[in-house]
Every structure is written in structure tokens, then in C-alpha cells.
Amino acid sequence: MTASLDGAVADPERFATVFDAHYEETRRYLGRRLDLDVAEDLAAETFLVAFRRRHSFDADRGGVRPWLYGIATKLAGRHRRAEVRRYRALARSGPPQDDDGHDQRIVERVSAGVTVQKLSAALAGLSRGERDVVLLVAYGELTYDEVAAALGVANGTVASRLSRARTKLRDSLGVEV
């Protein structure tokens, strides 16, 4: 299916198949990094940018999926300051309150709040490159090769950024990552 999608990128009549195959995954990735309303907008913008740049797509550099993740990551990078502010706010206040008011949800929120606060603070402490690599691997489930293609960096850069990020996260969280 990937080879057929690679061919669909350059064909404006078939580009919709690329959108259909990858939009939801791209939106979920961005939603984990940013607020959901921003994620929807950036996911749509990702495909707009991809459509406009479809002639520069090179399947030999990693395929459609990492190409789209690269575009999405760059767009998310434009919102970097907001992303870091969000992580810092979550570190201070915990996850947002749910409106259902059930006792069990309160217990879950308190437990999740401690975890979210620690993780958010740890993520905010990473450099942009380290955070991008961690989130592409964790949220996007990309391989090192796909991350390298998405970010336009060498595989060794991905490995070193991930190694540094793991060390920082391990130190911040006190757990093996």
C-alpha cells in the first residue's frame, strides 16, 4: 500500500488517498503534542503543505508517513513556545478537570495528575530536538529511520538525541525509560 501511496502524492487527483490513509494518525500525533483544537488545524495544514509540496516528495528518503510526520513536526515546532508553556502549566496544575464529577474519576485524576505533572515537567526540560524525537517515537511510533527522515537528520542524530532525552527523563522521573 505504501508504494501506491507514494505514487498518489504527486498526482493531485489521487492525493485524497494519502489524506484518507494518514489524516487521523497525524491528527492524533499532533493532539498528543498540542491542544486538540490546534491539532485539528495543524493536521489539516499538514496536508495542505504536503499537497503544495507534493512535487518535492522523494519516496527514496523514507516514504509518505515520515514525510508527513516531518511536516507535522515542523508545524508543531512553530507552536513550540505554547507547547512548552502547556507542559509547564500541566506540571504546576495537573491534567484538566473533567465535568462528569464521578468519585472514581476524581481518584483517577489525582493519580494521573501526579504522573502528568512529572512527565510534563520532564518533557518541558528537554531541548526541542530531543522532545521531537521522543514524541515521534512514543506518539507517532516511528522507527529511527522514519524519525530521521521526518526531521531531515541523520540516524546517528536521532539515536544521540533519544539517548540524551532518556537520560534526562530518567533523572527527572526517577524511572527507567
C-alpha positions in Angstrom: 0.0 0.0 0.0 2.9 2.4 0.7 4.2 2.2 -2.8 0.8 3.1 -4.2 0.5 6.0 -1.8 4.0 7.2 -2.8 2.7 7.5 -6.3 -0.5 9.2 -5.1 1.4 12.1 -3.6 2.4 13.6 -6.9 -1.0 13.0 -8.5 -3.5 15.7 -7.4 -6.4 13.5 -8.4 -5.2 10.7 -6.1 -3.8 12.8 -3.2 -7.1 12.3 -1.3 -6.0 8.7 -0.7 -2.9 10.0 1.1 -5.2 12.2 3.3 -7.6 9.3 3.9 -4.8 6.9 4.9 -2.9 9.3 7.2 -5.1 12.2 8.5 -6.3 10.5 11.6 -2.9 9.3 12.7 -1.4 12.7 12.0 -4.2 14.4 14.0 -3.7 12.0 16.9 0.1 12.7 16.9 -0.4 16.4 16.9 -3.2 16.1 19.6 -0.8 14.5 21.9 1.7 17.3 21.5 -0.7 20.2 21.4 -4.3 21.1 22.3 -6.9 19.2 20.3 -8.3 22.3 18.6 -4.8 23.3 17.4 -4.1 19.6 16.4 -7.1 19.6 14.1 -6.0 22.8 12.5 -2.3 21.7 12.2 -3.3 18.3 10.8 -5.3 20.0 8.1 -2.4 22.4 7.5 0.0 19.4 7.3 -1.9 18.0 4.3 -2.3 21.4 2.7 1.5 21.9 2.9 2.0 18.3 1.7 -0.3 19.0 -1.3 1.5 22.2 -2.2 4.9 20.5 -1.9 3.9 17.2 -3.4 6.3 17.7 -6.3 9.3 17.8 -3.9 8.3 14.4 -2.3 11.1 11.8 -2.6 10.0 8.3 -1.8 13.7 7.3 -1.5 14.0 9.4 1.6 11.6 7.4 3.7 8.1 7.2 2.3 4.9 9.1 2.8 4.4 8.6 6.6 7.7 10.0 7.8 7.4 12.8 5.2 4.0 13.8 6.7 5.3 13.4 10.3 8.2 15.7 9.3 5.8 18.4 8.1 3.6 18.0 11.1 6.6 18.2 13.5 7.8 21.4 11.8 4.3 22.9 12.1 4.2 21.8 15.8 7.6 23.4 16.2 6.1 26.8 15.3 3.9 26.3 18.3 6.9 25.3 20.5 6.6 28.1 23.0 2.9 27.2 23.5 3.9 23.6 23.8 6.5 24.3 26.5 4.1 26.6 28.3 1.5 23.8 28.3 3.9 21.3 29.7 5.0 23.7 32.4 1.3 24.5 33.2 0.5 20.8 33.5 3.5 20.3 35.7 2.1 23.0 38.0 -1.6 22.2 38.0 -2.0 18.6 36.7 -4.4 17.5 34.0 -7.6 19.4 33.2 -10.7 18.8 35.3 -13.4 16.5 33.9 -17.0 17.7 34.1 -18.6 14.3 34.9 -17.9 14.6 38.7 -17.8 10.9 39.5 -15.8 9.8 42.6 -13.8 7.3 40.6 -12.8 10.0 38.1 -11.5 12.1 41.0 -9.3 9.3 42.2 -8.1 8.7 38.6 -7.4 12.4 38.2 -5.4 12.6 41.4 -3.3 9.6 40.3 -2.9 10.8 36.8 -2.2 14.3 38.0 1.0 13.2 39.7 2.1 11.3 36.7 1.1 14.0 34.2 2.8 16.7 36.3 6.1 14.8 36.5 6.0 13.8 32.8 5.1 17.3 31.7 7.9 18.9 33.7 10.3 16.3 32.3 9.2 16.9 28.7 9.5 20.7 29.2 13.1 20.2 30.3 14.1 18.6 27.0 15.5 20.5 24.1 13.2 20.9 21.1 15.2 18.3 19.1 15.1 15.8 22.0 11.4 16.4 22.6 10.6 16.0 18.8 12.5 12.6 18.7 10.9 11.3 21.9 7.4 12.3 20.8 7.8 10.9 17.3 9.0 7.6 18.7 6.4 7.5 21.6 3.3 9.1 20.0 4.0 8.5 16.3 5.5 5.0 16.8 8.1 5.9 14.1 11.3 3.9 13.7 14.6 5.6 14.0 14.9 5.6 10.2 11.4 7.2 9.9 12.2 9.8 12.6 15.5 10.7 10.7 13.5 11.1 7.5 10.8 13.1 9.2 13.2 15.6 10.8 15.8 15.6 8.0 18.6 14.5 10.3 21.0 11.5 10.3 20.1 8.3 12.1 23.0 8.9 14.5 21.5 12.3 15.4 18.2 10.5 16.2 20.0 7.9 18.4 22.0 10.5 20.3 19.0 12.8 20.9 17.0 9.9 22.1 19.8 8.7 24.3 20.2 12.2 25.9 16.5 12.5 26.3 16.2 9.2 28.0 19.0 10.2 30.4 17.2 13.5 31.2 13.8 11.7 31.6 15.3 9.0 33.8 16.9 11.7 36.0 13.7 13.8 36.1 11.3 10.9 36.6 13.5 8.5 38.6 12.5 5.6 36.4 14.0 3.6 33.6 12.7 4.9 30.2 
